[in-house]
Amino acid sequence: MTTYRMALSRPSDKAMIAGVCAGLADRFGMKPFTVRLLFLLSCLLPGPQFVIYIVLWVLIPKR
């Protein structure tokens, strides 16, 4: 059985800030809450998380 996945886009109806986490969740078949939680937990580690979020905000088209 083939499962169809949506193209990567930012939904305006599920967005909390920019819809990046909700768009990633839709694309990979996860719940938006899970992706948001993973993002927040990743912010505890050193790295460019906020820069990546802003880049994805710019690159991912709005639905």
DSSP file (Angstrom, degrees, kcal/mol; ACC not computed):
  #  RESIDUE AA STRUCTURE BP1 BP2  ACC     N-H-->O    O-->H-N    N-H-->O    O-->H-N    TCO  KAPPA ALPHA  PHI   PSI    X-CA   Y-CA   Z-CA
    1    1 A M              0   0    0      0, 0.0     2,-0.5     0, 0.0     0, 0.0   0.000 360.0 360.0 360.0 133.3    0.0    0.0    0.0
    2    2 A T        -     0   0    0      2,-0.0     2,-0.5     0, 0.0     0, 0.0  -0.797 360.0-151.9 -96.6 131.0    1.4    3.4   -0.9
    3    3 A T        -     0   0    0     -2,-0.5     2,-0.5     2,-0.0     0, 0.0  -0.894  10.8-141.0-103.4 128.5    1.0    6.3    1.5
    4    4 A Y        -     0   0    0     -2,-0.5     2,-0.4     0, 0.0    -2,-0.0  -0.760  15.2-161.5 -89.8 127.5    0.8    9.8    0.0
    5    5 A R        -     0   0    0     -2,-0.5    22,-0.1     1,-0.0     3,-0.1  -0.872  21.7-113.4-107.0 142.4    2.7   12.5    1.9
    6    6 A M        -     0   0    0     20,-0.4     2,-0.1    -2,-0.4     3,-0.1  -0.326  35.1-102.3 -67.5 152.6    2.0   16.2    1.5
    7    7 A A        -     0   0    0      1,-0.1     2,-0.4    -2,-0.0    -1,-0.1  -0.424  52.8 -85.5 -68.0 154.3    4.6   18.4    0.0
    8    8 A L  S    S+     0   0    0     -2,-0.1     2,-0.3    -3,-0.1    -1,-0.1  -0.503  71.6 138.9 -69.4 119.2    6.4   20.5    2.5
    9    9 A S        -     0   0    0     -2,-0.4    53,-0.2    14,-0.2    17,-0.2  -0.973  54.0-108.0-154.9 160.7    4.5   23.7    3.2
   10   10 A R  B     -a   62   0A   0     51,-2.8    53,-2.9    -2,-0.3     2,-0.2  -0.841  31.9-142.8 -96.9 113.4    3.5   25.8    6.2
   11   11 A P        -     0   0    0      0, 0.0     4,-0.3     0, 0.0    11,-0.1  -0.541   4.4-155.3 -75.9 139.0   -0.2   25.5    7.1
   12   12 A S  S    S+     0   0    0     -2,-0.2     3,-0.2     1,-0.2     7,-0.0   0.732  90.3  58.1 -83.9 -21.9   -1.8   28.7    8.3
   13   13 A D  S    S+     0   0    0      1,-0.2    -1,-0.2     6,-0.1     6,-0.0   0.761 113.8  35.1 -80.8 -24.3   -4.5   26.9   10.3
   14   14 A K  S    S+     0   0    0      5,-0.1    -1,-0.2    18,-0.0    -2,-0.2   0.336  89.8 123.7-107.9   5.1   -2.2   24.9   12.6
   15   15 A A        +     0   0    0     -4,-0.3    -3,-0.0    -3,-0.2    -5,-0.0  -0.415  32.1 177.0 -74.1 139.2    0.6   27.6   12.9
   16   16 A M  S    S-     0   0    0     -2,-0.1    -1,-0.2     0, 0.0    -4,-0.0   0.776  86.3 -11.4-101.1 -48.0    1.7   28.8   16.4
   17   17 A I  S    S-     0   0    0      0, 0.0    -2,-0.1     0, 0.0     0, 0.0   0.691 140.6 -21.9-113.5 -69.3    4.5   31.1   15.3
   18   18 A A  S    S-     0   0    0      0, 0.0    -3,-0.1     0, 0.0    -8,-0.0   0.482  83.3-111.8-123.8  -8.8    5.3   30.6   11.6
   19   19 A G  S  > S+     0   0    0     -5,-0.1     4,-2.3    -9,-0.1     5,-0.2   0.548  77.8 126.3  88.9   7.6    4.0   27.0   11.0
   20   20 A V  H  > S+     0   0    0      2,-0.2     4,-2.4     1,-0.2     5,-0.2   0.952  76.3  42.9 -65.0 -49.8    7.4   25.5   10.4
   21   21 A C  H  > S+     0   0    0      1,-0.2     4,-2.4     2,-0.2    -1,-0.2   0.893 115.1  50.1 -64.5 -39.9    6.9   22.7   13.0
   22   22 A A  H  > S+     0   0    0      2,-0.2     4,-2.3     1,-0.2    -1,-0.2   0.884 111.1  49.8 -65.9 -38.3    3.3   22.0   11.9
   23   23 A G  H  X S+     0   0    0     -4,-2.3     4,-2.2     2,-0.2   -14,-0.2   0.910 111.9  47.1 -66.1 -42.8    4.5   21.8    8.3
   24   24 A L  H  X S+     0   0    0     -4,-2.4     4,-2.1     2,-0.2    -2,-0.2   0.891 111.7  52.0 -64.8 -39.2    7.3   19.4    9.2
   25   25 A A  H  X>S+     0   0    0     -4,-2.4     5,-2.7     2,-0.2     4,-0.6   0.919 110.6  47.4 -63.7 -44.1    4.9   17.3   11.2
   26   26 A D  H ><5S+     0   0    0     -4,-2.3     3,-0.7     1,-0.2   -20,-0.4   0.914 112.5  50.2 -61.5 -43.0    2.4   17.1    8.3
   27   27 A R  H 3<5S+     0   0    0     -4,-2.2    -1,-0.2     1,-0.2    -2,-0.2   0.876 118.5  36.1 -65.5 -38.9    5.2   16.1    5.9
   28   28 A F  H 3<5S-     0   0    0     -4,-2.1    -1,-0.2    -5,-0.1    -2,-0.2   0.282 112.7-110.4-103.5  10.2    6.6   13.4    8.1
   29   29 A G  T <<5S+     0   0    0     -3,-0.7     2,-0.2    -4,-0.6    -3,-0.2   0.848  74.0 127.2  70.4  36.1    3.3   12.1    9.5
   30   30 A M      < -     0   0    0     -5,-2.7    -1,-0.2    -6,-0.2    -2,-0.1  -0.688  65.8 -95.2-115.9 171.2    3.8   13.3   13.1
   31   31 A K     >  -     0   0    0     -2,-0.2     4,-1.6     1,-0.1     3,-0.5  -0.689  29.2-128.7 -84.0 141.1    1.7   15.4   15.5
   32   32 A P  H  > S+     0   0    0      0, 0.0     4,-2.6     0, 0.0     5,-0.2   0.866 108.5  58.6 -57.0 -37.0    2.6   19.1   15.5
   33   33 A F  H  > S+     0   0    0      1,-0.2     4,-2.5     2,-0.2     5,-0.2   0.898 104.0  51.6 -59.4 -40.7    2.9   19.0   19.3
   34   34 A T  H  > S+     0   0    0     -3,-0.5     4,-2.4     2,-0.2    -1,-0.2   0.915 111.2  46.1 -63.4 -44.4    5.6   16.3   19.1
   35   35 A V  H  X S+     0   0    0     -4,-1.6     4,-2.3     2,-0.2    -2,-0.2   0.903 113.1  50.0 -67.1 -40.5    7.7   18.3   16.6
   36   36 A R  H  X S+     0   0    0     -4,-2.6     4,-2.6     2,-0.2    -2,-0.2   0.912 111.3  48.8 -63.0 -42.2    7.3   21.5   18.7
   37   37 A L  H  X S+     0   0    0     -4,-2.5     4,-2.6     2,-0.2    -2,-0.2   0.913 110.6  50.3 -64.3 -43.0    8.4   19.6   21.8
   38   38 A L  H  X S+     0   0    0     -4,-2.4     4,-2.1     2,-0.2    -1,-0.2   0.893 110.9  50.0 -62.0 -39.5   11.4   18.2   20.0
   39   39 A F  H  X S+     0   0    0     -4,-2.3     4,-1.2     2,-0.2    -2,-0.2   0.937 111.1  48.1 -63.6 -46.4   12.4   21.6   18.8
   40   40 A L  H  < S+     0   0    0     -4,-2.6     3,-0.3     1,-0.2     4,-0.3   0.900 112.5  48.8 -62.8 -40.2   12.1   23.1   22.3
   41   41 A L  H >< S+     0   0    0     -4,-2.6     3,-1.4     1,-0.2     4,-0.3   0.869 106.7  56.4 -66.5 -35.5   14.2   20.3   23.7
   42   42 A S  H >< S+     0   0    0     -4,-2.1     3,-1.4     1,-0.3    -1,-0.2   0.775  94.3  68.5 -67.3 -23.9   16.8   20.8   21.0
   43   43 A C  T 3< S+     0   0    0     -4,-1.2    -1,-0.3    -3,-0.3    -2,-0.2   0.682  87.8  66.3 -68.8 -15.8   17.1   24.4   22.1
   44   44 A L  T <  S+     0   0    0     -3,-1.4    -1,-0.3    -4,-0.3    -2,-0.2   0.707  94.6  71.6 -74.6 -19.7   18.7   23.1   25.4
   45   45 A L  S <  S-     0   0    0     -3,-1.4     4,-0.2    -4,-0.3     2,-0.2  -0.645  97.0-101.4 -93.2 151.8   21.6   21.9   23.3
   46   46 A P  S    S+     0   0    0      0, 0.0    -2,-0.1     0, 0.0    -1,-0.1  -0.478  73.2  89.2 -70.3 143.7   24.2   24.2   21.7
   47   47 A G  S    S-     0   0    0     -2,-0.2     2,-0.6    -4,-0.1     3,-0.4  -0.882  85.8 -68.0 152.5 177.5   23.7   24.8   18.0
   48   48 A P     >  +     0   0    0      0, 0.0     4,-2.5     0, 0.0     5,-0.2  -0.196  68.7 136.4 -92.0  43.4   22.0   26.9   15.4
   49   49 A Q  H  > S+     0   0    0     -2,-0.6     4,-2.3     1,-0.2     5,-0.1   0.906  73.8  46.2 -58.8 -45.0   18.4   25.8   16.0
   50   50 A F  H  > S+     0   0    0     -3,-0.4     4,-2.3     2,-0.2    -1,-0.2   0.874 112.0  51.1 -68.5 -36.0   16.9   29.3   15.8
   51   51 A V  H  > S+     0   0    0      2,-0.2     4,-2.4     1,-0.2    -1,-0.2   0.921 110.9  48.6 -65.3 -43.4   18.9   30.1   12.6
   52   52 A I  H  X S+     0   0    0     -4,-2.5     4,-2.7     2,-0.2    -2,-0.2   0.907 110.1  52.5 -62.6 -41.7   17.6   26.9   11.0
   53   53 A Y  H  X S+     0   0    0     -4,-2.3     4,-2.3    -5,-0.2    -2,-0.2   0.924 111.0  46.5 -59.7 -45.6   14.0   27.7   12.1
   54   54 A I  H  X S+     0   0    0     -4,-2.3     4,-1.8     2,-0.2    -1,-0.2   0.897 112.0  50.7 -66.0 -40.1   14.3   31.2   10.5
   55   55 A V  H  X S+     0   0    0     -4,-2.4     4,-2.6     1,-0.2    -2,-0.2   0.924 112.0  47.3 -62.9 -44.2   15.8   29.7    7.3
   56   56 A L  H  X S+     0   0    0     -4,-2.7     4,-2.8     1,-0.2    -2,-0.2   0.880 107.8  56.9 -64.9 -36.1   13.0   27.1    7.1
   57   57 A W  H  < S+     0   0    0     -4,-2.3    -1,-0.2    -5,-0.2    -2,-0.2   0.888 113.4  40.3 -59.2 -40.7   10.4   29.9    7.7
   58   58 A V  H  < S+     0   0    0     -4,-1.8    -2,-0.2    -5,-0.1    -1,-0.2   0.882 121.0  41.9 -75.7 -40.1   11.8   31.7    4.7
   59   59 A L  H  < S+     0   0    0     -4,-2.6    -2,-0.2    -5,-0.2    -3,-0.2   0.833  95.7  79.6 -82.6 -33.5   12.2   28.7    2.4
   60   60 A I  S  < S-     0   0    0     -4,-2.8   -51,-0.1    -5,-0.2   -50,-0.0  -0.634  82.1-126.7 -80.7 124.0    9.1   26.7    3.1
   61   61 A P        -     0   0    0      0, 0.0   -51,-2.8     0, 0.0     2,-0.3  -0.342  21.5-112.0 -70.0 150.4    6.1   28.1    1.2
   62   62 A K  B      a   10   0A   0    -53,-0.2   -43,-0.1     1,-0.1    -5,-0.0  -0.602 360.0 360.0 -80.4 141.2    2.9   29.0    3.0
   63   63 A R              0   0    0    -53,-2.9    -1,-0.1    -2,-0.3   -54,-0.0   0.434 360.0 360.0 -81.7 360.0   -0.1   26.8    2.2
